[in-house]
Amino acid sequence: MEGEENKPVDSWSDTESTGSSKRVAFSGPLPGPSVAYKRTNSYSSSTRSTMRIKDDDQYVEITLDVRDDSVSVQNIKGGDSETAMLASRLETKRPTLGSQLSFKLKQVSQELKRMTSSKSFNRIDRTKSGASRALNGLRFMTKSVRSEAWSEIENRFNELAINGELPKSLFARCIGMNESSEFAGELFEALARRRGITSTSIIKGELREFWEQISDESFDSRLQIFFDMVDKNADGRITGKEVKEIIALSASANKLSKIQDDAEEYATLIMEELDPDNLGYIELYNLEMLLLQAPNQALARNRVTDSRVLSQLLSQKLVPTKEYNPIKRTYRSLRYFVEDNRKRIWVFSLWLAICAALFAWKFVQYRHRAVFHVMGYCVTTAKGAAETLKFNMAIVLLPVCRNTITWLRSKTKLGAVIPFDDNVNFHKVIAVGIAIGVLLHAGAHLTCDFPKLLHATDAQYKPMKPFFGEVRPNNYWWFVKGTEGWTGVVMVVLMIIAFTLAQPWFRRNRLNLPKIIKRLTGFNAFWYSHHLFIFVYVLFIIHGYYLYLSKKWYKKTTWMYLAVPVLIYACERLIRAFRSGDKTVRISKVAVYPGNVLALQMSKPHGFKYTSGQYIFVNCSAISPFQWHPFSITSAPRDDYLSIHIRTVGDWTSQLKTIFSKVCQPPSVNQSGLLRDDIGQSSNKIRLPRLLIDGPYGAPAQDYKQYDVLLLVGLGIGATPLISIVKDVLNNIKEQKDIENGITDKHAKPFMTKRAYFYWVTREQGSFEWFRGVMDEVAENDRDRVIELHNYCTSVYEEGDARSALITMLQDLNHAKNGVDIVSGTRVKTHFARPNWRNVLKRVAINHPDQRVGVFYCGAQGLVGELRRLSQDFSRKTTTKFDFHKENF
């Protein structure tokens, strides 16, 4: 029989035969616009079946001869060489059941329909660049398959197999897909379903077949696997329910909880796009079309306008060249190091020279005193170390005089020669110098000076009587009980406590300690132990006054070293105390976001002026009246409010979040966050904790105004100081438009930044809610693309991975239709995995030759080295100069 166009096809009736022939039943519609089947009964040991695939005016007719143990192609009418190749896949010499033949018929008819379709589907040109990129996609393994890969899989099979069979539950572990066990389970079922395997375990031979198909480099093979994962009933069609299930699975594998929750809505979107005739299903060719067309759109969107020749020349120029001469290689490395660290080098060298000079001065001075003949070089070492201690105990306060440093950074040109960005690092270096000085001074006295004095003869002791008394000390206790002794011992103990708790392992609670001990660590312990310095300085002055070997007041120089630095620091603390008392702020908005982030929007105190990139200290008396914690300002200078975003990573921030969460309610439909409260718009009077702020204080990011081009890189919560810069650039764009449109007459202040690239890399999808409003505002107002936003979600597998393929398709569909990214919820499309930073800087260098680019980074320490090295590399090998700045994080 022959079906008419657009007429449903009746099910096959039973086929009867005599002798050794079989009775084969075929049921269900086959894929295709119109399919017709002709049954020919012969009373022999065979069944001849004819299958026709119709698409508009074109038929492909295949006649099959089905015998007891074989299927052969008798005749092919229509089609081409590719049709014949596909038809040959039906031939088999093995015993074939009716269900297997039916499945093969469906498969081939689907392939033929896809080939011959001319109106319903235009075949994608796979030679196009976008399609070529997609053909490299749908990888089921995260690393390239090597020749020895199967041996690794085989070894794992031997380890994991139970009675020679590998359970489905261990399949993910065996093929190296541990992080996506649920996805691997669906992959197992798809591969087993295609082979008719119903068991939940497989033998080694079947695993080998699975592996060969998974590692097949053919795009068609990978596409078929992916299709089979969705098509769970193996009917060659994907229904809306099956699409929903695979979306939920892909979202789960990529840790995208919001997409998982809205899987039904997104499944409807895909079905509307790929099933315009409302057939209720889509087929393999629809999936291929969506997969191959999306990269073309992405490529057009991200195409760089610069010439390909320039890019190629630049790439060749940037190929690292290896210097085989060790002398030249060392010289070049040293020269680069000096160029990149010249400000640090001269400051460190000056400090080291002063310490060495003071040590040598005291060493020589005591070398010519009578005490040297009794105590020898022990006393010269102790006194030399003591002199460096006086100097270091004085200057260690200067790097933490934040108001002074902020003023010097903002109001003077000293930043050209002094690395103000490294103030905290210099503070740590001086602390190490103090530790070395204490070790030398105390060690020389306790292990050398005092024993020699105790064992000195009467003749040797006689010159020491003016210093230690007429009677020679007879034990250690004599030294300890004196003012010089007990003050020194107490100082050493307090310094050890403060130095230990300041280490990052204790300050950030990185050590797995018992709960009792863990309570004694953390930021609170660091903060309080560091304020023991008040007692240390008092004891230091006392210790420096009661000296054994110096009795004249003008030779007791400790107070002389400390006077000026202590006075400056004391004024700093007084300014902070008076200023913070006047800066009580009124909370206007509170929001609790995913990722344990608390956002506070507050009133701006009268006369409070700041620059984007700066930070403030916050005090909450409900938690502690003494603790002040620094947070980057996320609002822009021209905003009429102040805002900060606080990630709860310690005890103080956790308590702050708990306090403010009590006043929050679930947000409305148009609001972001898990909990929020707009106090300014609420009719109910809510009692909130009192907050004090102190600042603003200078930070490396505030130097962005010195550059025409900005490259801003933020990791996670490290985006906070950079988002303020983005908002400031955006506000300048708005102001310029208002002036052009005649809305305002005031003249805009000169704004140097002409282009800004913002890269935000975060691990969690919910993090994008923190600054969703800013992203949308930039997309709406920045018509000239001054600001280029790039969001990266590292929980999603990289482009081309089968686990993220459907997410990529869905992202392109939703953004094209609704203008909203499904991952971030903003108008800015999200990239997956991590950026290729070399390509990022290369693109900036191509776009901005002969310009200085300010690279500002805030985030984890791990990326600092790579960005600094790339900035140096591109600065030396291109005409674009990259200045790297790291925010203390």
N, C-alpha and C positions, 0 to 999 in steps of 0.2 A: 504494500500500500504506500501511498505517497501523500505526505501532509501538505496542506496548502499554507501559503505564507500567512504568518500571524495566527495560525490556528493551532490550538493545543494538540499535542501528540498523544494518542492513546497508548496505554501500556501494552507491552508485548504479551501475546498469548503463549501458552505452553507450546513447546516444540516436541513433537513425538517422533520417535524413530523405532525401527525394529532391529532385530539382531543384536549386534554389540553396540549399537548407537545409544546415546544418552538422551535423557529428557532434560532439557535445559530451560530454565525460566528466566526471563528478563523483565524487570519492573522498574517504574519510575522514569520521570523525564530526564533526558540527557541535556547537557549544556548546549546552548546554541540558539540562534534566532529561530530556526526551524529545522527539525530533524525528522527524517523519514526512514523507516526500516522495511525491508522486503524479505519475507521468510520463504525459502524454497525447501519443501519437504521432498526427500528422496528415500525410497525404501532400501537404503544401503547403510553401511556403517558410518555415515557421515551426515552432518547437518550443514547446509550452505546458507549463509546469512548475508544479506546485502544491507549496507548502511549508507544513507545519503545525508550529507551536510549541506543545507541550503542557506545561502546568504544573498537576499535579493534575487538577482538573475543568474547566480553562479552556483553550480552543483559540484560536489566532489562525491563520487560513488565508489565504494570499496566493497568487493565481494570476497567473503571469507569462507574457507572450507574447514569446518570443525569436525575433527575425527576424535576417536577415543583418546589418543595420546598426543594429538598435535593440533595446531591451528596454523593455517597457511593462507596467504593472500592470493586469491585467484585472479582478480582483475581490479584495475583502478581506472576510473574514468574522470577526467578533469584533474586539476591541480598541477603541480610541478615536481621538481626533484625533491624538494623538501617535503612535499606531501608523501611521496613514496618512502622517504626515510622514516617519517612518522608512522606510516602504515606498517612498516616492517617491524615496528616494536610490538605488534600484535602476535607475530609468529612465535611459536614455542614448540618444543618437542617434548616438554614434560607433561605429565598428566595435568589437565586443567579443569577445575571445577567451574560451574556456571557463574558463580559469584566472582571468580577471578576474571573470567572473560568479560563479564559485565563491567567490572571496574576498569579493565583495559580499554574497553570500548568507550567508556565515559571519558577516560583520560585522553585518548587519541582524538575523540570528537571535539573535546575542549581545545586541544592544540590546533586542530584543523580550523575550527571556528575562529580562533584568534588570528591564524594566518590569513584566512580568506576574507575576513571582515574588512569592508572598505568604507562604510558609512558610519557605523556605530563606533568604530575605533580606528583612529589613524595611528599606524605603527610609529613608534618612537625611533628616531634616528640615533642609534647607539654610538655613532661616531662623534656626536656633539660633546663638548667639554663637560657639560653638566651631567649628561648621561654616562659619560666615561667615569666620572667620579662615583656615580651610583653603582656602576658595574663592579667597582672595587668594594662596594659596601656589602651589607648583610653578612658580615663576618660573624661566625658563631664562636670563633676562638679569638682571644685577645692578643695572641702572638702568632706570627707567621708559622706555617707548618713546615717543619724541617724533615729531612729524609729519615732522621732517627726518631721522629716524634712518636711513631707507633710503638717503638720499643719502650718508651716511657709509659705509654698507656698500658702496654702489656704487663709491665712490671707492677703497675698499680692494680691491674686486674688480679694478678697472682696474689697480691697482698690482701685485697678486699674480697675476693670471691669466696662464696660459701658453697662447698660441695661442687665446685666447678662452675657456679653460676653467680652472676653479678646482680644483686637486687637493685630495683629502681631507685631506692633511697640512697644508694652509694654511687649512682651514675654520675652525679655532679662532681663528686670528689675524684672519681676515676678519670674524667676528661679534663680536670683542672678548672671547673666552673663552680668553685666552692661558694663564692659570694652570691651566686644566683641559683640556689638549689631548686627553688620553685620553678624558675624558667627552664632549668635543665630537666626537671620532671616532665614538663609539657613537651620538650624536645624529644625526650625518650618515647613518650606516648605517640608522637607524630611519626617517628621513624619506625616504631613497632607496628603502628596501624597500617602503614604502607606495605609492610612485609607480611601482614596477616598474623603477627605475633600477639597472642592474647595473654601470655604469661607476664607476671610482674618481675621476671628476672630473665637474663640472657646469658648465653654461653659465649666463649671467647670468639668463635667464628662470627656470631651475630654482632658482637661488639666491633669486630674488625670492619664489617659492612657499615655499621653506624658511623664509625670513624672516617672511613673513606668518603662517605657522602658529606659528612660535616666539614671535612677538610678539602672538599672539592672546590677548586678555584672558579668553576663555571658559575656565572651569575644565575643562569636558568636553574641550575641545581639548587642553589641557595634560596632562590625565590620559591621553588617548589616546596622546599622544607618549611619555609615560613608560612606558605599557603596551607600546607598540611597541618601545621600547628593550630591555625585558626579553624580550618575545616575539620571539625572533630568527628563528624559522621561520614566523612569521605565520600560525599555525594558530588564533589566538584563545585559546590556553591557555598558561599559564606553568608549567613544570615546576620541580622542585626544583633541577635543575642550572642552569636559567636564573636562578632566584632567587639562587643562590650566586654566579653570575657578576656580577650587578648589585650585589650586596652588596660583593663584592671591588672592583668599579669605584668605587662610592660611597665606600668606605673609602679607596681610593687617592686620590681627588679631594680628600678631606678630611684626608689625612695621618693616618689612624687605622690604624697598622700592626697593632695587636693584633686589631682587628675583621677586618682583611684576612686575618690568619692563621687566625681562627676562623670564616671565612665559611660553611663547611659546617655547623657547629653552629647558627649563627643561621638559615641557610636551612631547616634542619629545624624550628626553632622556628616560623618563619612558616608553613610547610606544615602543621604540626600545628594551628595556630590557625585557618587559613583553609580547610583541607581536612580537616574532621573525618571525612568518609566515606572517606578514603584513596583518592580517585580518581586521585591522582598528579599533579594539576594544579589551578591556581586560575585564575579568570577576572577580567575587568575589574571586575565589580561587587564582587568580594571586595576588590580593591585600593581601590576607592572607599570601601567600608565602613570599612576600616582607617584610611584617611587622614582621613575625616571624624569618626570617633569619637575618635581620639586627642586632637585639640584640646579636645574637650569634657571629657575626663578631666583634661587639663593645666589647663584653666580652673578646674575645680572644685577642684583641688589648690592653686592659687595665688590663689584668690579672697580678696580683702581683706574683712574683716568690717565695716569702717566703712561708713557710709552713702554712697550714690552722690552725694547732694546735697552733702555735705561735700567730697567729692573735686572735684565740679564747681566749687563756690565757690572752693576753693583754687586750682584750675587757672586760673580767671578772675583771681584775685588776683595770680597769679604771672606773668601776661603782661607782658613787659617794656614799659615805657612810655618813649617817646622824648621827651626834653626838647629843644625847638627853640631855646630861649633859650641862647646859648653861655655867658653869664655864670652862669646858674643851673646849667647842665650842668657847668661847670668847678667851681663851688662844691660841688655835690653829690659829684662825683668826689673832690675834695680832702678833703671831710669823711669820706667812706667810707674813703679811704686812711689818714687820721689815726686813725680808730677801729680799723682793723684792724692798724695797725703802731705803736701808741703806745709800746710798750715798746722797740721797735727805734729809733724816732725819738729818744726822749730819751737813750738810750745813745749813739747816733751823734752827736747834737747836742752832748752833753757832751764826747765825744772830740774832735770838730771844734773846739769852743770852746777846749779846753785847748791843742790844737796851734796854733791861731791866736794865743792869748795868749802862748805861749812864743816863737813866731816874732816877734810884735810887740815883746816885751820885749827880745830880743837885738838886733832891728833898731834900735830906738831907742837902746839902750845903745851900739852901735858907731857910730851916727850922730853921737855926741858925742865920739868918740875921734879922736886925731890921724891914725890910719891911714885914716880916711874921706877925708881931703884928698888922699891918694895913690891909693887904690883905689876910692873913691867908693861907689856903691850896690852894687857887686859884693861887697864884703866884708860889708856888712850883710845881703845876701841869703844869702850862704854861711853866716854865723854863725846867722842865724835858722833856716835849714834844719837846721843841725847840732844846734840845741837840740831841734827836733822829732824828730830822729833818736834822740837820747838817750832821750827819752820813749817813742817807739814801739818801740825795741829792748828797752826794759824791759818794757812791757806786752804785747808780742807773745807772751811766754811764758805769760802767765796763762790765756788761753783753752784751752791744751793741758795744763793741770794737771788731769788727769781726776779724780784722787782728791778734790781740793779741790772741784771742781764737783759731783761726785756727792754729797759730804757736804752742800754748801750746798743742793743740789736736794732732798735727802731729809730733812734735819734742820732746815731753816729755812724761813721764809715768803718768802724773797727772790725765789722764782720768780714771785711776783705782780707784781714790778716789773722783774726782770732776765730777759731772754730767754735762758735757759741753752741752749735748743735750738739757738740760732744761734752757739754758741761757735766752731765751725769757720769759719763765714762771717765772724765778727768777726776771727778770726785772719787771714783772707785780706784783709779790708779794711785791717787794720793793715799787712800786708805791702805793699799798694799804697801806703800812706802812706810806708813806708820807701823804696820805690822812687822816689817823687817827691822825698823828702828827699835821697836820694843823687844824683839827677839835678841838683837845684838846687845842692847843696853842691859836688859835684865839678865840675859845669859852670861854676859861677861862679868857682871857683879856677883851673881849667885854661884857660878861655877869656877871663878878664877880670882877675882879681887878679894872677896871675903875670906876664902880659904887661905890665900897667901898672907893676909893680914893676921889671921888667927895663928898661923904657924911661923910668924916672923920672930927673929931673935930680938933680944932687948936692944941691941945696937941698931938693928934695922927699924925697930918700932919708935925709937927716940924722936926722929923727925916728924912722926905722925901724931905725937901727943897734942899739938895745938888743934888738931882736927877731930881726934877720937877720944881725947881725955888722957889723964895721967895713967890710968890703969888700962891695960890692953884688954879688949873684949875676949871672952873665953868661949863663946858659943854663938850659933846662928841667931838664937833668940834675942840677943842683944841688938842685932841689926833690925830684926823684924818688929820689935816692940817700939822702936823709935819712930818719930813722925815720918822720917824719910822712908822707913821700911813699910809700915802698914798702909801709907797712902799709895805707895807703888804697887803693893800686892792687890789692893782693892781696885785700883785702876785697871790692872791687867785682867782681873776677873770680869769686870764690867765690859771691857773691850772685847773679850772673848765671847761673851754672851751676845753683844750687839753684832759682832762680825759674823758669828755663826748663823743667827736668825735672819741676817740680811742676804744669805746665800739663796739663790733661786729655788733650790730643792726644798728649803723650809718656807721661804716667803710665799711660794706658789703651791705649797702642799703637794709636791711631786713625789714624796717618799711615802711608802706604804708603812705607816707607823701605827703602833697601838693607839686606841682612841684616847687614852689618858694623856699620852705624850703628844698626840696630834692636836689636842686642844691648846697646847703650849706653842704651837707654830702657826703659820698663816700670816696674813698681812697685818692683823692686829698686833701679833707678837712682834713683828718687825717694827711696826710704828712705835709701840711703847718702848721696846728695847733701844731703839735709836735715840729716844729722848732721854736715855740715861747719860747722854753726852753732857748734860747740865752738871751732873755730879762729877763726871770725869774731868771737866774743865776746872771745877772748883778744886778738886784734889790735885790736878796738874799744877795749878798755881801754888798750892801749899807745898807740894813736893818740890817745886822749883825754888821755893824760898828757903826751906830747911835743907841746906846742902852740907855734906860732910866737908868738902874741900874748898868751898867758897864762903867766906864770912862777910865780905864787903857787899853792900847793897847794890852798887852799880855793876857788880859782876854777876848778880842774880838776874839774868836777862829774860827769863821766861815771860814775865808780864809785858816786857817790851815787844816781844814777838806778837803776843795775843791782843794787845790793846786795840789797834785799828780794826783788824778783821772782826773781833768780837763786838766792837761798837757798831760796825756796819750791819752785822747780823742781827744785833739787838734792835737796831732801828727798823730793819726789815720786819721783824716779828711784831714790833709796835705798830707799824703801818698796816700790816695785815689785820691785826686785832681791831684797830680803830675803823679801818675801811670795811671790814666784813660786818661789823656791828651796824653800819649804816645801810647795808645791802641785803636786807631781808626782802625776799621776792615773793610774789603772789602766784601760786600755781593756777594756770588757766586750763591746761589739758593734761591728762594722764592716759597712757596707753601701754598695755602689756602685749608684746609681740611674740611670735614663735621664736625659738632659739634663746629663751630666757633673757629677753631684752626689754627694759623699761624705758619708755620715752616720756620725758617731762618737758612741757612747754610752760614758760613762766614769763612774768612781766619783766621788762628791761628797766633796771634802776636808772634813775635820773642821772644823766651825764656819763652813763656807762658806754664807752667806746672801745671797739675791738676790731681786729682784722681776721678775716677768714683764715683758718688754720691754727688759731690760738686756742688756749684751753683755760678753764676756770677750776677752782677748788670749791667743793661743795661740803657743807657741814649740816648734819641732821641731829639736832639736840635730842630727839627722841631715841636715838641709838647711842650716841656718845657726844658730849659737848666738846670733846677734845680732838676728835678725829676729823681731818680734812682730806678729801680724796679728789684727785684730778680727773677731769673729763673734758674731752674735746667739744667745742661748740659746734653744733650742726646747723644752726641758723646762720643767715647772712647778715653782714653789718647793716644793710638797709632795711631789714625786717624790723617790725615793731615789737618783736618778742625775742626771748632767748629760748633755745631748745638744746637739750642734751639727750644722748642715747646711752644707756648704761647696761652693759651685759653683766649678769649675775654670775661671777666666777669666784667670789669669796664670801666670807661671813658678813661683812658690812653691807655689801651690795645685795646679798640675799635678804637681809633684814629690811633693807629699804624697799625692795620689791614687795615683800610681804605686807608692809605697812600700807603702801599705795594700792595694792591689789584689793584691799578690803573696801575701797570706795568705788571700785570699778564695776561696770556691768557689761554684759555681752554687747558688742557693737551692732549698729543697725546695718541694713543691707549695703548702704553706700559708704560705710566706714571700714577701716582696716583695723587689724589687731585682734587678739583673742579676747581681751578685756579693755575697756576704755571708759573715760568719763570726761565730758566737756564741762568743766566746772563753771566757766564763764557763761555758758548758755543754760545752765541748770537753775531751776527756780528754788531748789532745795539748798539750804545752807549746809555745806559739808565741812566738817572740822578736819583739816589736814595738818600734818606735822609741819613745824616751822623749819624752813630751809634758809641757810645763809650761804652766800657765794663770795669768793675772793678772787680777784683777777681783773683783767685778763693777763695771761702770761704768754711770753713768746715761745714759738715752736718752729721747727724747720719749715713746715708747710706755709708759714706766713710770707715766705720769700717768693711766692708765686708771681707777684706783681712785677718781678724783674724780667720776666720772660714773655716773648711774643707767643710761644707755643708751649703748651703744658701736656705732659703725659702723667696722668694720675692713676696710680695703681693701689687698690685697697683689697685686703684679704679679710673677709668676714666683717667683724665690728671695726676693723681698721679703716673702713670707708668713712668713718665719722668726720675726721678733719677735712677730708677731701670733698665730701658732699657739700660742705659749707662753701668751698671754693667754686664748685659747680653752680650753686645757687647765686653766688656773687657775680659770676660771669653772666648768668641768666638775667639777673636784675639789671646789669649794665646793658644787655641787649634790649630789654624792655624800655629802659630810660632813653636809649638812642632812638627807638621807634617813636616814643612819645614826643621827642624833640622834632623828629622828622615830620610827624603828623600835626604838629602845632598844638598838642595837648598841654605841653608845659613850655615855659620860656626860659627856664633856668638852664645854664650851660652845664653839661656833664663834665665831671672831672676826668682828666686823661686816664685812659684805661689801656694798659699795654697789651693785654692778652687778646690775640686775634683768633686763636684756635686752641681747643682743649679736647684731649682724648681721655676718656674716663673708663678704666677697666676695673670692674668689680667682680672678684672671684669669691664665691661662697659655697659652702658644702650643702646647705639646706635650702629647700624651695621656699620655706616660710620666711627666710631672711629678706627676700625681696619686698616684703610688706613694710619693712622699716622705712624705706624711702620711696614708696610707690608714688606718692603725690609729686615728689620732685621729678621722677622719671617722666611722668605724664605731662608735667608742666613744661619740661624741656622739649618734649616731642611736639607739644602744641604751639609753643612760642618761638622756637628756634628754627625759623623757616630757612635761614641761610646756612644751616648746619655748621654753626660755629662750634657747637659742643657735639662730640660724637660719643655716644654711650655704648658700652659693650658689657653685657652681663654674662657671667659664666657660672653654671651650676655643675659642680664637680661630682655630684652624686649620680649624674646621668652619664651613661657610657658614651664614648666618643662617637662622632659621626661615622656611620658605616657599620657599627656594631648592630647585630640583629636584635639585641635587647633594647636598643633605642630607636630602631628603624621606624616603628609605628608612631612613636612619640614625635619624631621628626616630620613624618607625613601629616600628622594631626596638627602640629604646630604651624606648618605652612598653610594648611586649609583654614584654620581658625583665624590666623593673622590676615589672610587675604580676604576673608569674608567679614570679620568683625573688627579687624585692626587691633586685636588684643593678643598678647602672648599667653599661651596656656600655662607656661611655667611660672613666669614672674607676675602675671596678672596686670602688666603694664603694656604700653604701646611699644616698648623696646623689646626686640626679639632676643631670646636667651640663647647663648651658645652652650655646647655641652663639653664636658671634660675640662682640661686646663688649656690656657692659651699657649701658643708657640711664641715665646717672648722674643726670640730672634726675628721671627717674621713681623712681629708687632713693631719693633724698633726699626726694622728695615723699611717698612711701609712709611713710618714717620719720616725717616731720612729721605726717602724718595719724594715725599710730598713737600718737604721743607728744606731744600738745599741752602747752604750758606746762612743758616739760622741757628740760634741757641735754643735748645729745648730743655725745659726744666722737668726732670723726672722726679716725682714725689711719691714715695712709697711708705705705706703704713700697714703693718701686718706682722706675721710670724717671721722669725729670724731666718728660716730656711731659704727664703727667696732673695735675701739681701745680696748674697755673694753673686748670684747669677745676674741680677739686674745691674749691679755695679760693674761687673765684668763686661757685660754687653754694652753698657753706656761708654765704657772706656774704649772698647773695641771699635764701635761705630764712630766715636769721636776722632779716633786716630786714622781711620781708613776711609772716612767720607768727609764732605765739607760741612756736614751738620754736627754741631757740638752738643753733646748731652751732658748736663750737670745733674748728678745723682744726689738726692737728699733723702735721708731715712728718718722717719718719725720714730721717737722712742716709744716702744709699745710694750 
